[in-house]
Amino acid sequence: MSVGVLDVGCFSAHLVVVERDLTRPLVSHKVRLRLDRELDSDGAISRAGVESLCSAVMAARKKAGDTPFLPFATSSVRDSANADEVMRKVLRRTGVELKVLSGKEEARYSYTAARHWFGWSAGPIVVLDVGGGTVELAAGAGAEPERTISLPLGARTLTRTGLSVQDMRAEVHDQLAEVFLGDESARAIGCSKVFEQLARLAGVRTGTYAARQLKIKDLEKWIPRLAKLSVRERAELPGISRHRARQSLAGAVVAEALMRVTGHDVVDISPWSTKEGLLLDLVERSRARRESAA
């Protein structure tokens, strides 16, 4: 049986359908969104933003056909001032009920994804996930994380504060230091577009199966450079897409602070994150139902 996930984020609604192997999706359909442009001064998603969201969800529903899929929204919808109203409108217009994952649930699924990608040989791991609205951390040595943390320190969130690099760094470091003790013995794994784009910026090989790492010395070199560049100039750099260029500096600052607080000079990059963790969970449930029925 095939299963699917619809990941509704700030920049896209991404439908992925798999049967067993996540590396060979049966469907991978992405519709671009720009919900970051559709927030008013109160943090509510505009009418135009809701319309684009409904269109994206309807397109995913048609693409999925008869395959059941789990639709979930990340912090761009979850933390909007009119989140409940937006989700009611999406349900009424599309027949799809968006689920909202808490930050700690996102951290758990990112941990699951990283654990499956790197395997048991990785030993204890600490998973770092820098999103647009929030930052998630998860640490453990088993199949489930022993600690999960979510803080409103995402790249988009910090960009909107207008803080200087120094003040952003201090804000992130202070908040993280209060809730997370460094675990230098664990293997650090970065799970997010932010870590992927920073690794690409640092000249690391591309490709899903390429072993990729980001070193703190790379961030020390690039953060001052990014601070001096305009948004348009950042978008011309390798690995930084146009729609993420504005928040790329804050993303680099957050990534650096995460590495320092957890006590790691190097992070390994995982191409899998929350969406893949959810898919792994759904595949396992499907397998268990088939075995039970047999």
SEKOLDREN-450619 format. One line per 3 residues: number of its first residue (from 1); for each residue x, y, z of N, C-alpha, C. Coordinates in pm, whole numbers, plus 50000, padded with zeros to 5 digits. Example, Ala and Ser with C-alpha at 12.3 -4.5 7.8 and 13.67 -1.06 7.14 Angstrom:
<sites>
1 = 51319,49431,50780,51230,49550,50780,51320,49670,50780; 51285,49775,50708,51367,49894,50714,51290,50003,50787
</sites>
This chain:
<sites>
1 = 50084,49879,50000,50000,50000,50000,50087,50124,50000; 50047,50223,49923,50120,50348,49920,50065,50444,50025; 50153,50531,50075,50115,50632,50173,50176,50765,50129
4 = 50119,50874,50177,50169,51003,50135,50167,51107,50245; 50244,51212,50224,50250,51325,50314,50244,51453,50231; 50165,51549,50276,50163,51681,50215,50222,51779,50315
7 = 50339,51829,50283,50413,51920,50371,50385,52064,50325; 50305,52136,50404,50270,52274,50370,50359,52368,50450; 50453,52429,50381,50545,52521,50446,50529,52662,50395
10 = 50625,52745,50427,50619,52885,50388,50637,52903,50238; 50725,52822,50178,50762,52841,50038,50703,52739,49942; 50644,52633,49994,50587,52534,49904,50491,52441,49977
13 = 50407,52374,49898,50326,52262,49945,50376,52141,49868; 50437,52047,49938,50507,51936,49873,50440,51804,49907; 50384,51740,49806,50322,51608,49822,50423,51501,49783
16 = 50442,51404,49872,50529,51290,49843,50452,51162,49875; 50447,51072,49778,50381,50943,49796,50485,50833,49776; 50489,50738,49869,50583,50627,49861,50510,50497,49889
19 = 50576,50387,49855,50523,50256,49892,50604,50200,50008; 50730,50170,49983,50819,50125,50092,50947,50207,50095; 51002,50232,49978,51133,50295,49965,51120,50446,49950
22 = 51166,50521,50050,51155,50666,50044,51245,50727,49937; 51347,50653,49897,51438,50707,49795,51379,50693,49654; 51267,50622,49642,51202,50605,49512,51054,50642,49524
25 = 51024,50770,49539,50884,50811,49555,50802,50783,49430; 50677,50743,49452,50585,50723,49341,50537,50858,49288; 50523,50955,49378,50482,51091,49341,50564,51190,49422
28 = 50612,51293,49357,50676,51405,49426,50630,51531,49353; 50532,51598,49411,50467,51712,49345,50474,51834,49434; 50537,51941,49384,50557,52061,49465,50492,52182,49398
31 = 50418,52257,49478,50357,52382,49433,50419,52495,49513; 50471,52596,49445,50536,52707,49513,50435,52795,49588; 50474,52835,49709,50398,52931,49789,50491,53042,49834
34 = 50436,53155,49868,50515,53263,49929,50434,53323,50043; 50409,53238,50144,50330,53284,50257,50402,53392,50336; 50534,53400,50322,50609,53505,50391,50568,53644,50341
37 = 50520,53651,50217,50477,53778,50160,50330,53810,50191; 50262,53715,50252,50118,53730,50272,50079,53744,50418; 50171,53793,50499,50143,53818,50640,50124,53967,50663
40 = 50017,54003,50732,49996,54145,50761,50072,54185,50887; 50056,54307,50930,50131,54358,51045,50098,54285,51175; 49983,54219,51179,49944,54144,51298,49986,53997,51291
43 = 50049,53959,51181,50093,53821,51167,49987,53728,51113; 49880,53783,51053,49773,53702,50995,49798,53681,50846; 49762,53563,50796,49776,53533,50654,49664,53603,50578
46 = 49699,53673,50472,49603,53752,50395,49507,53664,50316; 49403,53726,50262,49306,53654,50178,49376,53591,50058; 49468,53667,49996,49541,53614,49880,49626,53494,49920
49 = 49685,53500,50041,49765,53388,50089,49680,53264,50111; 49560,53282,50164,49469,53169,50184,49427,53109,50050; 49402,53196,49952,49364,53149,49819,49475,53064,49757
52 = 49598,53111,49766,49710,53034,49709,49730,52903,49784; 49706,52905,49913,49718,52783,49994,49611,52682,49954; 49487,52728,49938,49379,52639,49897,49407,52578,49759
55 = 49457,52659,49667,49488,52610,49532,49596,52503,49537; 49699,52526,49621,49808,52429,49633,49760,52298,49693; 49675,52305,49795,49622,52184,49859,49531,52108,49763
58 = 49448,52178,49688,49360,52114,49592,49441,52044,49482; 49548,52108,49436,49633,52046,49334,49696,51917,49388; 49738,51919,49513,49797,51800,49574,49694,51689,49589
61 = 49571,51727,49626,49466,51627,49641,49438,51556,49509; 49433,51634,49400,49409,51574,49268,49526,51484,49228; 49647,51527,49258,49765,51451,49221,49772,51319,49298
64 = 49729,51321,49423,49734,51200,49506,49633,51096,49462; 49524,51136,49398,49422,51040,49356,49360,50969,49474; 49363,50836,49469,49303,50756,49576,49399,50727,49691
67 = 49522,50771,49679,49621,50742,49783,49596,50830,49905; 49582,50770,50023,49564,50851,50144,49693,50926,50177; 49680,51050,50218,49799,51124,50258,49771,51206,50382
70 = 49877,51231,50458,49866,51309,50580,49910,51452,50549; 49818,51549,50557,49854,51688,50528,49891,51761,50657; 50010,51818,50661,50048,51889,50783,50107,52026,50748
73 = 50086,52121,50836,50136,52257,50818,50241,52288,50923; 50347,52354,50880,50455,52390,50971,50429,52528,51031; 50530,52589,51088,50512,52711,51166,50455,52828,51086
76 = 50473,52831,50955,50422,52942,50874,50270,52954,50886; 50202,52840,50901,50057,52841,50923,50026,52830,51072; 50097,52739,51137,50071,52712,51279,50079,52837,51366
79 = 50179,52923,51339,50202,53038,51424,50139,53168,51371; 50063,53158,51263,49997,53278,51212,49884,53319,51307; 49852,53448,51307,49751,53500,51400,49612,53443,51372
82 = 49586,53403,51248,49454,53350,51211,49461,53203,51168; 49547,53128,51234,49571,52989,51196,49443,52906,51192; 49359,52917,51295,49236,52836,51299,49144,52872,51184
85 = 49131,53000,51156,49044,53045,51047,49097,52994,50913; 49230,53002,50894,49291,52956,50769,49263,52808,50747; 49281,52728,50850,49261,52583,50836,49115,52548,50813
88 = 49023,52626,50872,48880,52602,50846,48848,52632,50699; 48904,52741,50646,48880,52776,50507,48937,52671,50412; 49055,52620,50444,49116,52516,50360,49029,52392,50360
91 = 48979,52353,50476,48892,52235,50485,48764,52256,50406; 48704,52373,50420,48578,52401,50350,48596,52404,50199; 48708,52459,50152,48732,52475,50009,48786,52350,49941
94 = 48862,52269,50014,48933,52156,49952,48891,52020,50004; 48827,52018,50122,48793,51890,50184,48912,51826,50254; 49022,51898,50263,49143,51847,50328,49162,51918,50462
97 = 49174,51840,50568,49195,51897,50700,49343,51899,50734; 49401,52017,50735,49543,52029,50766,49567,51996,50914; 49670,51916,50937,49712,51887,51073,49823,51985,51111
100 = 49831,52016,51237,49935,52106,51284,50026,52029,51379; 50153,52020,51342,50250,51954,51429,50307,52055,51525; 50321,52016,51650,50390,52104,51745,50539,52103,51713
103 = 50610,52200,51766,50754,52205,51744,50824,52080,51793; 50779,52026,51907,50843,51906,51961,50812,51784,51874; 50694,51781,51813,50664,51671,51721,50752,51680,51597
106 = 50773,51802,51547,50863,51819,51434,51004,51770,51469; 51048,51803,51591,51181,51760,51636,51189,51607,51640; 51083,51544,51688,51082,51398,51695,51092,51334,51558
109 = 51015,51386,51462,51017,51328,51327,51150,51355,51257; 51211,51469,51282,51344,51495,51225,51446,51397,51282; 51432,51367,51411,51521,51269,51474,51503,51131,51409
112 = 51377,51091,51389,51349,50962,51325,51412,50955,51187; 51399,51064,51111,51455,51068,50976,51608,51055,50980; 51671,51131,51068,51817,51128,51077,51866,50992,51124
115 = 51796,50932,51218,51836,50800,51269,51830,50697,51157; 51727,50699,51076,51716,50604,50965,51821,50631,50858; 51849,50757,50833,51945,50789,50726,52086,50745,50764
118 = 52128,50771,50886,52265,50740,50927,52279,50603,50994; 52167,50546,51040,52172,50411,51096,52220,50405,51239; 52217,50284,51294,52256,50265,51433,52405,50287,51456
121 = 52485,50271,51351,52629,50289,51366,52666,50432,51403; 52573,50525,51384,52600,50665,51418,52611,50685,51569; 52556,50591,51647,52560,50605,51792,52469,50717,51841
124 = 52497,50776,51957,52415,50887,52006,52420,51004,51908; 52306,51066,51883,52301,51178,51790,52227,51297,51851; 52262,51415,51804,52187,51536,51835,52149,51598,51702
127 = 52020,51614,51680,51968,51660,51551,51930,51807,51562; 51983,51887,51468,51960,52031,51466,51879,52065,51342; 51766,52133,51361,51677,52165,51250,51641,52313,51256
130 = 51692,52390,51159,51664,52532,51154,51555,52558,51050; 51437,52592,51096,51328,52623,51004,51314,52773,50986; 51205,52814,50922,51180,52956,50903,51128,53022,51030
133 = 51033,52954,51097,50973,53011,51216,51038,52966,51345; 51080,52840,51349,51130,52783,51473,51260,52705,51452; 51322,52671,51565,51440,52586,51568,51406,52465,51653
136 = 51440,52346,51603,51416,52223,51678,51546,52149,51706; 51554,52090,51824,51667,52005,51860,51612,51876,51918; 51679,51766,51888,51640,51636,51944,51767,51556,51967
139 = 51775,51489,52081,51896,51414,52114,51859,51279,52173; 51940,51178,52144,51916,51046,52199,52011,50943,52141; 51999,50822,52194,52085,50712,52147,52004,50597,52090
142 = 51871,50604,52102,51786,50496,52055,51700,50534,51937; 51592,50458,51919,51501,50484,51808,51420,50611,51831; 51397,50646,51957,51322,50767,51992,51415,50865,52063
145 = 51394,50994,52044,51479,51092,52113,51451,51096,52262; 51554,51125,52339,51538,51139,52483,51502,51282,52521; 51539,51378,52433,51507,51519,52457,51464,51583,52326
148 = 51361,51665,52333,51319,51744,52217,51293,51887,52263; 51338,51982,52182,51324,52123,52216,51282,52199,52092; 51191,52296,52108,51151,52383,51999,51147,52526,52050
151 = 51210,52618,51976,51216,52758,52016,51185,52847,51896; 51121,52962,51918,51086,53054,51807,51208,53135,51761; 51307,53063,51707,51433,53126,51667,51467,53093,51523
154 = 51366,53072,51440,51389,53038,51301,51448,53153,51221; 51497,53121,51101,51563,53221,51018,51470,53335,50980; 51345,53302,50944,51250,53407,50906,51211,53492,51027
157 = 51193,53427,51141,51156,53497,51264,51262,53598,51304; 51388,53557,51302,51496,53646,51342,51518,53758,51241; 51499,53727,51114,51516,53830,51011,51419,53945,51035
160 = 51298,53913,51076,51196,54016,51098,51225,54103,51220; 51309,54057,51311,51340,54138,51429,51427,54258,51393; 51502,54248,51282,51592,54356,51244,51716,54366,51330
163 = 51746,54262,51409,51862,54265,51497,51992,54257,51417; 52097,54310,51473,52230,54297,51413,52278,54153,51428; 52383,54118,51356,52439,53983,51366,52480,53954,51510
166 = 52544,54049,51574,52589,54028,51711,52471,54005,51806; 52365,54084,51789,52249,54071,51877,52172,53941,51848; 52163,53903,51719,52100,53776,51685,52174,53660,51750
169 = 52305,53665,51738,52388,53558,51794,52368,53547,51945; 52364,53661,52012,52346,53661,52157,52207,53610,52196; 52104,53651,52120,51967,53608,52149,51953,53457,52138
172 = 52006,53401,52028,51996,53256,52007,52076,53182,52113; 52198,53227,52136,52284,53158,52233,52222,53159,52373; 52169,53274,52415,52113,53283,52550,51992,53192,52567
175 = 51901,53192,52469,51782,53109,52481,51815,52959,52478; 51907,52921,52389,51943,52780,52379,52018,52733,52502; 52107,52816,52553,52189,52777,52668,52104,52750,52792
178 = 51985,52813,52797,51898,52793,52912,51830,52656,52912; 51813,52597,52794,51732,52474,52786,51808,52354,52733; 51930,52374,52683,52001,52261,52622,52145,52258,52669
181 = 52182,52147,52732,52321,52128,52772,52397,52063,52658; 52516,52109,52632,52596,52054,52523,52621,51905,52539; 52620,51833,52430,52646,51689,52432,52752,51661,52325
184 = 52876,51689,52359,52984,51682,52262,53014,51539,52217; 52972,51441,52296,53000,51302,52259,52907,51252,52149; 52793,51317,52130,52697,51275,52029,52739,51325,51891
187 = 52692,51258,51789,52717,51300,51652,52614,51405,51613; 52658,51520,51569,52566,51627,51533,52521,51612,51389; 52389,51623,51368,52330,51608,51234,52239,51727,51207
190 = 52261,51791,51093,52179,51904,51051,52071,51859,50955; 51945,51886,50989,51831,51844,50907,51748,51964,50867; 51780,52029,50760,51697,52139,50711,51758,52197,50585
193 = 51677,52273,50513,51725,52343,50394,51835,52441,50430; 51827,52498,50550,51928,52594,50593,52066,52530,50596; 52076,52413,50659,52206,52345,50665,52252,52302,50526
196 = 52157,52257,50444,52195,52215,50309,52249,52331,50228; 52184,52448,50234,52228,52562,50155,52362,52615,50206; 52383,52610,50338,52510,52656,50393,52624,52564,50354
199 = 52597,52433,50350,52700,52339,50307,52736,52363,50161; 52634,52387,50079,52658,52417,49938,52739,52547,49923; 52705,52646,50004,52776,52773,50001,52923,52755,50037
202 = 52949,52663,50127,53086,52636,50172,53165,52551,50073; 53099,52511,49963,53168,52435,49860,53162,52285,49877; 53073,52237,49963,53058,52093,49984,52988,52031,49865
205 = 53024,51906,49834,52965,51836,49720,52813,51829,49732; 52746,51836,49617,52602,51823,49615,52564,51679,49586; 52435,51649,49595,52388,51514,49569,52334,51449,49694
208 = 52220,51383,49681,52154,51323,49797,52244,51225,49871; 52322,51146,49798,52400,51040,49861,52544,51080,49890; 52581,51202,49859,52716,51248,49889,52728,51275,50039
211 = 52839,51231,50098,52863,51258,50240,52894,51408,50254; 52810,51478,50328,52824,51623,50337,52838,51667,50482; 52925,51764,50504,52946,51819,50637,52953,51971,50628
214 = 52915,52035,50737,52930,52179,50751,53017,52204,50874; 53122,52284,50856,53213,52313,50965,53192,52455,51015; 53214,52471,51145,53188,52602,51205,53284,52707,51148
217 = 53401,52666,51106,53495,52762,51047,53442,52816,50914; 53358,52736,50844,53295,52785,50722,53195,52896,50754; 53120,52879,50862,53023,52980,50902,53094,53107,50949
220 = 53204,53091,51019,53280,53208,51064,53328,53290,50946; 53354,53223,50834,53399,53293,50714,53284,53358,50639; 53169,53287,50633,53060,53333,50547,52965,53432,50613
223 = 52948,53426,50744,52854,53518,50809,52891,53665,50784; 53016,53706,50802,53050,53847,50771,53028,53881,50624; 53052,53785,50534,53031,53810,50391,52884,53829,50360
226 = 52799,53743,50416,52656,53755,50392,52602,53887,50446; 52656,53930,50559,52609,54055,50620,52635,54176,50532; 52738,54169,50451,52776,54282,50365,52700,54282,50231
229 = 52637,54169,50197,52572,54157,50068,52425,54197,50074; 52374,54248,49964,52231,54275,49953,52158,54143,49932; 52025,54147,49944,51945,54026,49923,51965,53975,49780
232 = 51968,54064,49684,51987,54024,49544,52124,53959,49525; 52226,54011,49589,52361,53955,49575,52370,53818,49641; 52301,53800,49754,52301,53669,49821,52235,53564,49732
235 = 52130,53604,49660,52057,53509,49574,52143,53460,49459; 52253,53526,49430,52341,53484,49322,52448,53387,49369; 52453,53363,49500,52552,53271,49555,52508,53126,49536
238 = 52603,53032,49528,52566,52891,49512,52489,52840,49634; 52379,52771,49608,52303,52708,49715,52195,52794,49777; 52195,52925,49750,52095,53014,49811,51990,53050,49708
241 = 51869,53003,49728,51761,53032,49634,51710,53174,49656; 51645,53228,49555,51599,53366,49560,51503,53389,49676; 51411,53295,49699,51311,53317,49803,51366,53299,49945
244 = 51485,53239,49958,51545,53223,50090,51661,53321,50114; 51689,53404,50015,51806,53492,50025,51796,53590,50142; 51677,53647,50163,51662,53748,50269,51694,53689,50405
247 = 51653,53567,50430,51672,53508,50562,51799,53422,50572; 51880,53421,50468,51999,53336,50469,52101,53377,50575; 52115,53507,50600,52210,53552,50703,52166,53504,50841
250 = 52039,53523,50873,51989,53478,51004,52002,53327,51016; 51977,53254,50907,51992,53109,50910,52134,53067,50945; 52232,53137,50888,52371,53105,50916,52407,53136,51061
253 = 52355,53247,51113,52381,53285,51252,52322,53182,51348; 52198,53138,51320,52133,53038,51405,52209,52906,51400; 52249,52864,51281,52323,52739,51267,52453,52743,51347
256 = 52523,52855,51340,52649,52869,51414,52622,52860,51565; 52519,52931,51611,52487,52929,51754,52449,52790,51801; 52372,52717,51721,52335,52580,51756,52459,52492,51774
259 = 52552,52506,51681,52674,52424,51688,52756,52458,51811; 52765,52587,51844,52843,52626,51961,52779,52580,52092; 52647,52596,52102,52579,52558,52226,52585,52407,52248
262 = 52574,52329,52140,52578,52183,52155,52721,52129,52157; 52818,52216,52133,52957,52176,52144,53012,52101,52025; 52973,52142,51903,53018,52072,51783,53078,52168,51681
265 = 53194,52131,51632,53260,52209,51527,53218,52164,51388; 53156,52045,51381,53117,51987,51253,52979,51924,51267; 52894,51942,51166,52767,51869,51160,52761,51793,51029
268 = 52707,51673,51035,52679,51596,50915,52542,51638,50862; 52529,51645,50731,52404,51691,50671,52317,51572,50632; 52193,51574,50681,52095,51472,50643,51999,51530,50540
271 = 51976,51461,50428,51878,51509,50330,51735,51484,50375; 51717,51406,50481,51584,51375,50533,51556,51459,50656; 51428,51499,50671,51389,51579,50787,51247,51540,50830
274 = 51167,51638,50873,51034,51609,50929,50945,51531,50834; 50939,51572,50709,50852,51506,50611,50887,51358,50597; 51017,51329,50587,51059,51190,50573,51036,51110,50701
277 = 51051,51177,50817,51021,51109,50943,50876,51068,50951; 50786,51155,50904,50644,51122,50899,50617,51006,50804; 50682,51010,50687,50663,50902,50589,50711,50769,50646
280 = 50823,50769,50713,50875,50645,50774,50775,50590,50875; 50715,50680,50952,50615,50639,51051,50492,50579,50984; 50447,50642,50875,50329,50593,50803,50358,50458,50736
283 = 50477,50444,50679,50515,50316,50616,50516,50204,50719; 50570,50233,50837,50576,50132,50942,50435,50094,50989; 50346,50193,51002,50209,50161,51042,50139,50077,50937
286 = 50162,50110,50809,50102,50033,50701,50151,49889,50703; 50281,49872,50725,50339,49737,50731,50277,49659,50847; 50262,49724,50963,50207,49657,51080,50062,49615,51055
289 = 49984,49700,50984,49845,49664,50955,49839,49544,50860; 49928,49540,50762,49929,49425,50669,49964,49297,50740; 50062,49304,50830,50102,49184,50903,49991,49138,50997
292 = 49920,49234,51057,49811,49200,51147,49695,49135,51071; 49670,49189,50951,49561,49133,50869,49594,48993,50820; 49723,48968,50797,49764,48836,50748,49752,48731,50859
</sites>
